[in-house]
Amino acid sequence: MLQDRHSFVLSRPSPTGVPLLTKQTILGVATLAATLLFAASAVAQGPSQDQLKANKAEKLKKEFATAAPWITDYDKAREEAKKSDRLIFAYFTRSYAP
């Protein structure tokens, strides 16, 4: 005896007699969700480390970064601050900020 496609009903049929969730529907939705998650993770990875280093070097050449003798190494800044008994002014930014 052959089973029709509605034989894999995981919930009660709706009042119209059409099943709400079939095995095919669940597998289709799971496949779509997995595909979307994979695509989103590929897009979310962003620029490479080399590109970020190039962005940093380019940014440090700009006028606002050369107007004062900034120390970009945290350990060196701590050492210099300790020697001169001064505080550290930290400027945090992202690679896409001006």
C-alpha positions as CSV (number, residue, x, y, z in Angstrom):
1,M,0.0,0.0,0.0
2,L,1.4,3.4,-1.0
3,Q,1.5,6.3,1.4
4,D,0.5,9.7,0.2
5,R,2.6,12.8,1.0
6,H,0.3,13.7,3.9
7,S,1.1,10.5,5.8
8,F,4.0,12.1,7.6
9,V,1.9,14.6,9.5
10,L,3.6,15.7,12.7
11,S,0.7,17.7,14.0
12,R,-3.0,17.5,13.8
13,P,-4.5,18.4,10.4
14,S,-6.1,21.8,10.2
15,P,-9.9,22.0,10.1
16,T,-9.7,22.1,6.3
17,G,-8.1,18.7,6.3
18,V,-4.7,19.9,5.0
19,P,-1.8,18.9,7.3
20,L,0.0,21.8,8.9
21,L,3.5,20.3,9.0
22,T,4.7,17.6,6.8
23,K,8.2,16.0,6.8
24,Q,8.9,17.6,3.5
25,T,7.9,21.1,4.8
26,I,10.2,20.7,7.8
27,L,13.1,19.5,5.8
28,G,12.6,22.3,3.3
29,V,12.5,25.0,6.1
30,A,15.6,23.4,7.7
31,T,17.5,23.4,4.4
32,L,16.6,27.1,3.8
33,A,17.6,28.1,7.3
34,A,21.0,26.3,7.0
35,T,21.6,28.0,3.7
36,L,20.8,31.4,5.0
37,L,23.0,30.9,8.1
38,F,25.9,29.8,5.9
39,A,25.5,32.8,3.6
40,A,25.3,35.2,6.5
41,S,28.4,33.9,8.1
42,A,30.3,34.2,4.8
43,V,29.3,37.9,4.6
44,A,29.9,38.7,8.2
45,Q,33.6,37.8,8.1
46,G,34.6,41.2,6.9
47,P,38.0,42.4,5.7
48,S,41.2,40.4,6.1
49,Q,43.9,41.2,8.6
50,D,46.1,42.5,5.8
51,Q,43.4,44.9,4.7
52,L,42.8,46.1,8.3
53,K,46.6,46.7,8.7
54,A,46.6,48.7,5.5
55,N,43.6,50.8,6.7
56,K,45.4,51.5,10.0
57,A,48.6,52.6,8.2
58,E,46.6,54.8,5.9
59,K,44.7,56.4,8.7
60,L,47.9,57.1,10.7
61,K,49.2,59.2,7.8
62,K,46.2,61.6,8.0
63,E,46.6,65.1,9.4
64,F,44.6,64.4,12.6
65,A,46.8,61.5,13.5
66,T,50.1,63.4,12.8
67,A,49.2,66.6,14.7
68,A,50.5,65.1,18.0
69,P,53.1,62.5,18.8
70,W,50.6,59.6,19.3
71,I,51.9,56.3,20.7
72,T,49.9,53.5,19.1
73,D,51.5,50.7,21.2
74,Y,49.7,50.3,24.5
75,D,52.6,48.8,26.4
76,K,54.9,51.6,25.2
77,A,52.3,54.2,26.2
78,R,52.1,52.7,29.7
79,E,55.8,52.7,30.0
80,E,56.1,56.3,28.9
81,A,53.2,57.4,31.2
82,K,54.8,55.8,34.1
83,K,58.2,57.5,33.4
84,S,56.6,60.9,33.0
85,D,54.0,60.5,35.7
86,R,51.2,61.3,33.3
87,L,47.8,59.7,32.4
88,I,47.1,57.9,29.2
89,F,44.6,59.4,26.7
90,A,43.2,56.5,24.6
91,Y,41.5,57.0,21.3
92,F,39.6,54.0,20.1
93,T,38.2,53.7,16.6
94,R,37.1,51.2,13.9
95,S,38.7,50.6,10.6
96,Y,35.8,52.3,8.8
97,A,35.8,55.5,11.0
98,P,37.3,58.7,9.6
